[in-house]
Amino acid sequence: MQTAKKSLPALLLASTMLLAACGGENAGQQNAAPPAPVVQTMTVRLTDVPNIIELSGRARAYAEAEIRPQVTGIISERLFKEGDVVKKGQPLYQIDAAEYAAAVRSAEAALARAEATADVARETAARFERLASINAVSQQEYDQAVASASQAEADIGIQKAALDRARIDLARTKISSPIDGRIGRSSFTQGALVTQNQAEPLARVLQTNPIYIDLTVSSARLLNWRQQIAEGEIATTDQNTIPVDILLADGTPYPLAGDLEFSEVNVEESAGTVAVRVVVPNPEDLILPGMFVRAKFTAGYYENVATLPQSVVTRTPTGEASVMVVEQDGTVHQRRITVEQNSDNTWTVLTGLNAGEQVATANLQSIRDGMKVEARPSSEQTSAAQDSRGGSK
Protein backbone atom coordinates (compact mmCIF):
# COMPACT_ATOMS: atom_id res chain seq x y z
CA MET A 1 0.00 0.00 0.00
CA GLN A 2 2.88 2.36 0.65
CA THR A 3 4.48 1.50 -2.67
CA ALA A 4 1.35 2.68 -4.56
CA LYS A 5 1.45 6.10 -2.87
CA LYS A 6 5.07 6.65 -3.86
CA SER A 7 4.32 6.01 -7.64
CA LEU A 8 1.55 8.67 -7.92
CA PRO A 9 3.89 11.77 -8.17
CA ALA A 10 5.90 10.03 -10.88
CA LEU A 11 2.74 9.47 -12.90
CA LEU A 12 1.77 13.14 -12.63
CA LEU A 13 5.23 14.23 -13.71
CA ALA A 14 5.09 12.02 -16.84
CA SER A 15 1.66 13.40 -17.78
CA THR A 16 2.90 16.98 -17.43
CA MET A 17 5.89 16.30 -19.66
CA LEU A 18 3.64 14.67 -22.31
CA LEU A 19 1.27 17.68 -22.39
CA ALA A 20 4.19 20.08 -22.69
CA ALA A 21 5.54 18.15 -25.63
CA CYS A 22 2.18 18.21 -27.39
CA GLY A 23 1.83 21.94 -26.73
CA GLY A 24 5.23 22.69 -28.21
CA GLU A 25 4.40 20.77 -31.39
CA ASN A 26 1.14 22.74 -31.91
CA ALA A 27 2.94 26.03 -31.32
CA GLY A 28 5.48 25.16 -33.99
CA GLN A 29 2.70 24.42 -36.47
CA GLN A 30 0.99 27.76 -35.69
CA ASN A 31 4.21 29.75 -36.17
CA ALA A 32 4.82 28.25 -39.67
CA ALA A 33 4.37 30.87 -42.55
CA PRO A 34 1.14 30.47 -44.65
CA PRO A 35 1.58 29.61 -48.34
CA ALA A 36 1.69 32.50 -50.85
CA PRO A 37 -1.67 33.13 -52.53
CA VAL A 38 -2.01 32.06 -56.14
CA VAL A 39 -2.61 34.97 -58.55
CA GLN A 40 -3.47 34.69 -62.22
CA THR A 41 -1.56 37.12 -64.45
CA MET A 42 -1.47 38.36 -68.03
CA THR A 43 1.56 39.54 -69.98
CA VAL A 44 1.76 43.12 -71.20
CA ARG A 45 2.37 43.42 -74.92
CA LEU A 46 2.51 46.78 -76.73
CA THR A 47 0.78 47.41 -80.05
CA ASP A 48 -1.09 50.08 -81.98
CA VAL A 49 -4.69 50.53 -80.84
CA PRO A 50 -7.30 52.44 -82.87
CA ASN A 51 -8.86 55.40 -81.10
CA ILE A 52 -12.49 54.40 -81.63
CA ILE A 53 -15.00 57.13 -80.89
CA GLU A 54 -18.66 56.28 -80.26
CA LEU A 55 -21.18 59.12 -80.20
CA SER A 56 -24.96 59.42 -80.20
CA GLY A 57 -27.05 61.64 -82.41
CA ARG A 58 -30.12 62.02 -84.58
CA ALA A 59 -30.82 61.77 -88.27
CA ARG A 60 -31.59 64.93 -90.21
CA ALA A 61 -32.86 65.33 -93.75
CA TYR A 62 -30.17 66.11 -96.29
CA ALA A 63 -32.46 68.80 -97.69
CA GLU A 64 -35.89 70.01 -96.59
CA ALA A 65 -38.37 72.23 -98.44
CA GLU A 66 -41.58 73.66 -97.02
CA ILE A 67 -44.16 74.03 -99.75
CA ARG A 68 -45.97 77.38 -99.48
CA PRO A 69 -48.19 79.26 -101.93
CA GLN A 70 -46.84 82.45 -103.46
CA VAL A 71 -50.24 83.64 -104.72
CA THR A 72 -53.66 83.72 -103.10
CA GLY A 73 -56.45 81.49 -104.34
CA ILE A 74 -58.47 78.30 -104.03
CA ILE A 75 -56.71 74.94 -104.44
CA SER A 76 -58.38 73.32 -107.41
CA GLU A 77 -56.33 70.12 -107.48
CA ARG A 78 -53.72 68.19 -105.51
CA LEU A 79 -51.32 66.52 -107.92
CA PHE A 80 -49.47 64.03 -105.69
CA LYS A 81 -50.04 61.13 -103.32
CA GLU A 82 -48.88 61.59 -99.75
CA GLY A 83 -45.63 59.73 -99.10
CA ASP A 84 -44.61 59.63 -102.77
CA VAL A 85 -41.13 60.30 -104.06
CA VAL A 86 -41.25 63.54 -106.07
CA LYS A 87 -38.79 65.13 -108.46
CA LYS A 88 -37.54 68.69 -108.62
CA GLY A 89 -40.01 70.76 -110.65
CA GLN A 90 -42.84 68.24 -110.33
CA PRO A 91 -46.26 69.97 -109.90
CA LEU A 92 -47.80 69.40 -106.47
CA TYR A 93 -50.83 71.74 -106.25
CA GLN A 94 -52.91 73.68 -108.74
CA ILE A 95 -54.51 76.95 -107.61
CA ASP A 96 -57.50 78.27 -109.58
CA ALA A 97 -55.80 80.28 -112.34
CA ALA A 98 -58.77 82.02 -114.03
CA GLU A 99 -58.24 85.36 -112.29
CA TYR A 100 -54.51 85.34 -112.99
CA ALA A 101 -55.01 84.39 -116.64
CA ALA A 102 -57.35 87.39 -116.99
CA ALA A 103 -54.69 89.61 -115.43
CA VAL A 104 -52.22 88.42 -118.06
CA ARG A 105 -54.61 89.28 -120.88
CA SER A 106 -55.22 92.70 -119.37
CA ALA A 107 -51.49 93.34 -119.12
CA GLU A 108 -51.00 92.25 -122.72
CA ALA A 109 -53.69 94.70 -123.87
CA ALA A 110 -52.17 97.52 -121.84
CA LEU A 111 -48.79 96.84 -123.41
CA ALA A 112 -50.30 96.87 -126.90
CA ARG A 113 -51.96 100.23 -126.18
CA ALA A 114 -48.70 101.65 -124.84
CA GLU A 115 -46.84 100.52 -127.94
CA ALA A 116 -49.46 102.11 -130.22
CA THR A 117 -49.30 105.36 -128.30
CA ALA A 118 -45.53 105.34 -128.55
CA ASP A 119 -45.69 104.86 -132.32
CA VAL A 120 -47.89 107.97 -132.67
CA ALA A 121 -45.65 109.96 -130.35
CA ARG A 122 -42.51 109.02 -132.28
CA GLU A 123 -44.11 110.03 -135.62
CA THR A 124 -45.28 113.35 -134.12
CA ALA A 125 -41.83 114.13 -132.81
CA ALA A 126 -40.27 113.35 -136.20
CA ARG A 127 -42.76 115.58 -138.02
CA PHE A 128 -42.26 118.47 -135.57
CA GLU A 129 -38.52 118.14 -136.05
CA ARG A 130 -38.91 118.87 -139.80
CA LEU A 131 -41.34 121.70 -139.16
CA ALA A 132 -39.09 123.25 -136.56
CA SER A 133 -36.22 123.32 -139.04
CA ILE A 134 -38.25 125.69 -141.29
CA ASN A 135 -39.76 127.55 -138.29
CA ALA A 136 -43.24 126.18 -139.06
CA VAL A 137 -43.70 125.30 -135.37
CA SER A 138 -42.22 126.84 -132.31
CA GLN A 139 -39.31 125.32 -130.47
CA GLN A 140 -41.56 124.79 -127.45
CA GLU A 141 -44.01 122.69 -129.47
CA TYR A 142 -41.15 120.58 -130.81
CA ASP A 143 -39.70 120.02 -127.32
CA GLN A 144 -43.11 118.97 -126.05
CA ALA A 145 -43.48 116.44 -128.90
CA VAL A 146 -40.07 114.91 -128.09
CA ALA A 147 -40.97 114.68 -124.40
CA SER A 148 -44.27 112.96 -125.25
CA ALA A 149 -42.41 110.38 -127.34
CA SER A 150 -39.98 109.67 -124.53
CA GLN A 151 -42.85 109.33 -122.06
CA ALA A 152 -44.58 106.87 -124.38
CA GLU A 153 -41.39 104.77 -124.58
CA ALA A 154 -41.18 104.68 -120.77
CA ASP A 155 -44.81 103.62 -120.56
CA ILE A 156 -43.98 100.62 -122.76
CA GLY A 157 -41.37 99.54 -120.20
CA ILE A 158 -43.90 99.85 -117.36
CA GLN A 159 -46.47 97.76 -119.19
CA LYS A 160 -43.87 95.09 -120.07
CA ALA A 161 -42.96 94.80 -116.38
CA ALA A 162 -46.65 94.53 -115.45
CA LEU A 163 -47.10 91.77 -118.04
CA ASP A 164 -44.08 89.89 -116.71
CA ARG A 165 -45.46 90.10 -113.18
CA ALA A 166 -48.88 88.86 -114.32
CA ARG A 167 -47.28 85.93 -116.10
CA ILE A 168 -45.20 85.08 -113.01
CA ASP A 169 -48.33 85.07 -110.83
CA LEU A 170 -50.09 82.87 -113.36
CA ALA A 171 -47.16 80.40 -113.34
CA ARG A 172 -47.20 80.36 -109.54
CA THR A 173 -50.73 79.01 -109.50
CA LYS A 174 -49.04 75.67 -110.23
CA ILE A 175 -46.96 74.90 -107.11
CA SER A 176 -43.96 72.64 -107.84
CA SER A 177 -41.37 70.84 -105.71
CA PRO A 178 -38.07 72.73 -105.44
CA ILE A 179 -36.05 69.57 -104.63
CA ASP A 180 -36.01 65.81 -105.13
CA GLY A 181 -37.30 63.91 -102.14
CA ARG A 182 -40.25 62.28 -100.40
CA ILE A 183 -43.31 64.38 -99.67
CA GLY A 184 -45.22 64.07 -96.42
CA ARG A 185 -48.86 64.59 -95.59
CA SER A 186 -50.78 67.49 -97.07
CA SER A 187 -52.10 70.09 -94.62
CA PHE A 188 -54.62 71.47 -97.16
CA THR A 189 -57.13 69.75 -99.39
CA GLN A 190 -58.87 70.60 -102.64
CA GLY A 191 -61.14 73.63 -102.20
CA ALA A 192 -59.09 75.18 -99.40
CA LEU A 193 -58.23 78.87 -99.56
CA VAL A 194 -54.51 79.58 -99.36
CA THR A 195 -52.83 82.96 -99.14
CA GLN A 196 -49.60 84.35 -100.47
CA ASN A 197 -46.60 83.47 -98.26
CA GLN A 198 -48.77 82.08 -95.46
CA ALA A 199 -47.04 80.82 -92.31
CA GLU A 200 -48.32 77.23 -92.43
CA PRO A 201 -46.80 75.12 -95.21
CA LEU A 202 -48.98 73.07 -97.50
CA ALA A 203 -46.62 70.08 -97.19
CA ARG A 204 -42.94 69.23 -96.68
CA VAL A 205 -40.54 67.52 -99.03
CA LEU A 206 -37.55 65.79 -97.42
CA GLN A 207 -34.49 64.51 -99.24
CA THR A 208 -33.34 61.46 -97.30
CA ASN A 209 -30.80 59.87 -99.64
CA PRO A 210 -28.19 60.60 -98.54
CA ILE A 211 -29.11 61.59 -94.99
CA TYR A 212 -27.32 63.57 -92.31
CA ILE A 213 -26.46 62.18 -88.87
CA ASP A 214 -25.83 65.01 -86.42
CA LEU A 215 -23.71 63.81 -83.50
CA THR A 216 -22.74 65.70 -80.35
CA VAL A 217 -19.46 65.56 -78.45
CA SER A 218 -18.45 67.51 -75.35
CA SER A 219 -16.11 70.40 -76.00
CA ALA A 220 -13.78 69.10 -73.26
CA ARG A 221 -13.45 65.73 -74.99
CA LEU A 222 -12.81 67.38 -78.35
CA LEU A 223 -10.14 69.58 -76.79
CA ASN A 224 -8.51 66.51 -75.22
CA TRP A 225 -8.33 64.75 -78.62
CA ARG A 226 -6.67 67.76 -80.21
CA GLN A 227 -4.16 68.00 -77.38
CA GLN A 228 -3.33 64.29 -77.69
CA ILE A 229 -2.80 64.69 -81.43
CA ALA A 230 -0.61 67.76 -80.92
CA GLU A 231 1.49 65.96 -78.29
CA GLY A 232 1.91 62.85 -80.46
CA GLU A 233 -0.15 60.53 -78.23
CA ILE A 234 -2.56 59.90 -81.12
CA ALA A 235 -1.21 59.25 -84.60
CA THR A 236 -3.39 60.47 -87.46
CA THR A 237 -3.79 58.96 -90.92
CA ASP A 238 -3.64 60.53 -94.37
CA GLN A 239 -7.22 59.55 -95.27
CA ASN A 240 -9.23 62.26 -97.01
CA THR A 241 -12.45 60.89 -95.50
CA ILE A 242 -13.13 59.07 -92.26
CA PRO A 243 -15.60 56.14 -92.57
CA VAL A 244 -18.29 55.99 -89.90
CA ASP A 245 -20.24 52.89 -88.82
CA ILE A 246 -23.87 53.46 -87.83
CA LEU A 247 -25.83 51.55 -85.17
CA LEU A 248 -29.61 51.85 -85.26
CA ALA A 249 -31.71 52.49 -82.16
CA ASP A 250 -32.15 48.75 -81.48
CA GLY A 251 -28.39 48.12 -81.79
CA THR A 252 -28.59 46.70 -85.32
CA PRO A 253 -25.58 47.65 -87.47
CA TYR A 254 -26.53 49.72 -90.51
CA PRO A 255 -25.19 48.01 -93.65
CA LEU A 256 -23.69 51.13 -95.29
CA ALA A 257 -20.87 53.27 -93.91
CA GLY A 258 -21.04 57.05 -93.83
CA ASP A 259 -18.39 59.74 -94.14
CA LEU A 260 -17.46 62.27 -91.49
CA GLU A 261 -18.21 65.61 -93.13
CA PHE A 262 -17.37 68.40 -90.67
CA SER A 263 -17.47 69.59 -87.07
CA GLU A 264 -19.20 72.78 -86.00
CA VAL A 265 -17.03 75.85 -85.52
CA ASN A 266 -18.72 76.98 -82.32
CA VAL A 267 -19.73 75.41 -79.00
CA GLU A 268 -23.35 75.13 -77.89
CA GLU A 269 -23.22 77.28 -74.75
CA SER A 270 -26.13 75.71 -72.88
CA ALA A 271 -24.83 72.13 -73.22
CA GLY A 272 -21.09 72.66 -73.80
CA THR A 273 -21.14 70.41 -76.86
CA VAL A 274 -19.92 70.56 -80.44
CA ALA A 275 -21.90 69.20 -83.40
CA VAL A 276 -20.30 66.65 -85.71
CA ARG A 277 -22.07 65.80 -88.98
CA VAL A 278 -21.93 62.51 -90.90
CA VAL A 279 -23.29 61.91 -94.42
CA VAL A 280 -24.76 58.39 -94.81
CA PRO A 281 -26.16 56.72 -97.97
CA ASN A 282 -29.82 55.86 -97.42
CA PRO A 283 -31.20 54.28 -100.63
CA GLU A 284 -33.80 52.13 -98.82
CA ASP A 285 -34.92 54.88 -96.41
CA LEU A 286 -34.05 52.70 -93.41
CA ILE A 287 -32.96 55.81 -91.53
CA LEU A 288 -35.71 58.40 -91.15
CA PRO A 289 -35.28 62.03 -90.06
CA GLY A 290 -35.47 62.34 -86.28
CA MET A 291 -34.36 58.74 -85.66
CA PHE A 292 -31.89 58.19 -82.78
CA VAL A 293 -28.69 56.40 -83.81
CA ARG A 294 -25.13 55.80 -82.61
CA ALA A 295 -22.00 56.20 -84.68
CA LYS A 296 -18.50 54.74 -84.37
CA PHE A 297 -15.40 55.89 -86.19
CA THR A 298 -11.64 55.69 -85.80
CA ALA A 299 -9.96 58.99 -84.97
CA GLY A 300 -6.28 58.09 -85.25
CA TYR A 301 -4.25 55.46 -83.40
CA TYR A 302 -2.53 55.12 -80.05
CA GLU A 303 0.97 53.83 -80.79
CA ASN A 304 2.83 51.33 -78.56
CA VAL A 305 0.13 50.96 -75.92
CA ALA A 306 -1.53 48.04 -74.14
CA THR A 307 -5.14 47.18 -73.42
CA LEU A 308 -6.57 45.69 -70.23
CA PRO A 309 -10.01 44.40 -69.24
CA GLN A 310 -11.92 46.89 -67.12
CA SER A 311 -12.12 44.36 -64.27
CA VAL A 312 -8.32 44.46 -63.88
CA VAL A 313 -8.12 48.23 -63.38
CA THR A 314 -9.08 49.72 -60.02
CA ARG A 315 -9.32 53.29 -58.78
CA THR A 316 -7.37 54.85 -55.95
CA PRO A 317 -9.16 57.06 -53.39
CA THR A 318 -8.06 60.06 -55.46
CA GLY A 319 -9.61 58.59 -58.62
CA GLU A 320 -6.40 57.50 -60.35
CA ALA A 321 -6.38 54.23 -62.30
CA SER A 322 -4.07 51.50 -61.00
CA VAL A 323 -3.20 47.83 -61.49
CA MET A 324 -1.35 45.20 -59.43
CA VAL A 325 1.95 44.30 -61.13
CA VAL A 326 3.71 41.06 -60.16
CA GLU A 327 7.49 41.49 -60.16
CA GLN A 328 9.94 38.71 -61.10
CA ASP A 329 10.57 37.89 -57.41
CA GLY A 330 6.85 37.32 -56.84
CA THR A 331 6.22 40.62 -55.06
CA VAL A 332 3.05 42.55 -55.90
CA HIS A 333 3.20 46.32 -56.35
CA GLN A 334 0.38 48.72 -57.06
CA ARG A 335 1.14 50.71 -60.24
CA ARG A 336 -0.67 53.91 -61.24
CA ILE A 337 -1.47 54.10 -64.95
CA THR A 338 -3.08 56.49 -67.44
CA VAL A 339 -5.99 55.01 -69.37
CA GLU A 340 -8.54 55.80 -72.06
CA GLN A 341 -11.82 53.90 -72.20
CA ASN A 342 -12.55 51.83 -75.31
CA SER A 343 -15.95 50.93 -76.72
CA ASP A 344 -15.50 47.17 -76.03
CA ASN A 345 -15.29 47.27 -72.21
CA THR A 346 -11.51 47.54 -72.17
CA TRP A 347 -9.02 50.21 -71.19
CA THR A 348 -6.21 51.50 -73.39
CA VAL A 349 -3.17 52.02 -71.14
CA LEU A 350 -1.31 55.11 -72.34
CA THR A 351 1.41 55.20 -69.65
CA GLY A 352 2.53 53.15 -66.66
CA LEU A 353 3.21 49.69 -68.10
CA ASN A 354 6.14 48.18 -69.99
CA ALA A 355 6.23 45.28 -72.41
CA GLY A 356 6.66 41.87 -70.74
CA GLU A 357 5.38 42.87 -67.29
CA GLN A 358 2.88 40.65 -65.48
CA VAL A 359 -0.45 42.16 -64.39
CA ALA A 360 -2.63 40.40 -61.81
CA THR A 361 -6.06 39.55 -63.20
CA ALA A 362 -7.70 37.52 -60.39
CA ASN A 363 -7.80 37.38 -56.57
CA LEU A 364 -7.33 41.14 -56.51
CA GLN A 365 -9.28 41.46 -53.26
CA SER A 366 -6.92 39.09 -51.41
CA ILE A 367 -3.61 40.75 -52.33
CA ARG A 368 -2.04 44.04 -51.31
CA ASP A 369 0.99 46.10 -52.15
CA GLY A 370 4.26 44.39 -51.15
CA MET A 371 2.79 40.90 -50.72
CA LYS A 372 4.50 37.76 -52.02
CA VAL A 373 2.34 35.75 -54.45
CA GLU A 374 2.57 32.75 -56.71
CA ALA A 375 1.98 34.01 -60.29
CA ARG A 376 0.23 31.73 -62.74
CA PRO A 377 -0.43 32.90 -66.33
CA SER A 378 -4.14 32.96 -67.16
CA SER A 379 -5.66 31.58 -70.33
CA GLU A 380 -5.58 35.10 -71.80
CA GLN A 381 -1.86 35.50 -72.38
CA THR A 382 -1.77 39.02 -73.79
CA SER A 383 -2.97 42.45 -72.77
CA ALA A 384 -2.70 43.97 -76.24
CA ALA A 385 -5.62 44.55 -78.59
CA GLN A 386 -5.57 43.32 -82.15
CA ASP A 387 -3.82 45.83 -84.31
CA SER A 388 -6.33 46.77 -86.99
CA ARG A 389 -3.62 48.27 -89.18
CA GLY A 390 -2.13 44.88 -89.96
CA GLY A 391 -0.05 43.50 -87.09
CA SER A 392 1.42 44.11 -83.67
CA LYS A 393 4.68 45.54 -82.51
Buried (B, 14 or more C-beta within 10 A) or exposed (E): EEEEEEEEEEEEEEEEEEEEEEEEEEEEEEEEEEEBEEBBBBBBBBBBBBBBBBBEBBBBBBBBBEBBBBBBBEBBEBEBEEEEBBEEEBBBBBBBBEBBBEBBEEBBEBBEEBBEBBEEBBEBBEBBEEBBEEEEBEEEEBEBBBEBBBEBBEBBEEBBEBBEEBBEBBBBBBBBBEBBBBBBEBEBEEEEEBEEEBEEBBBBBBBBBBBBBBBBBBBEEBEBBEEBBEEEBBBEEEEEEBEBBBBBEEEEEBEBBBBBBEEBEEBEEEEEBBBBBBBBBBEEEBBEBEBEBBBBBBBBBBBEBBBBBEEBBBEEEEEEBBBBBBEEEBEBEBBEBBBBEBEEEBBBBBEBBEBEBBBBBBEBEEBEEEBBBEBEEBEEEBBBBEBEBEEBE
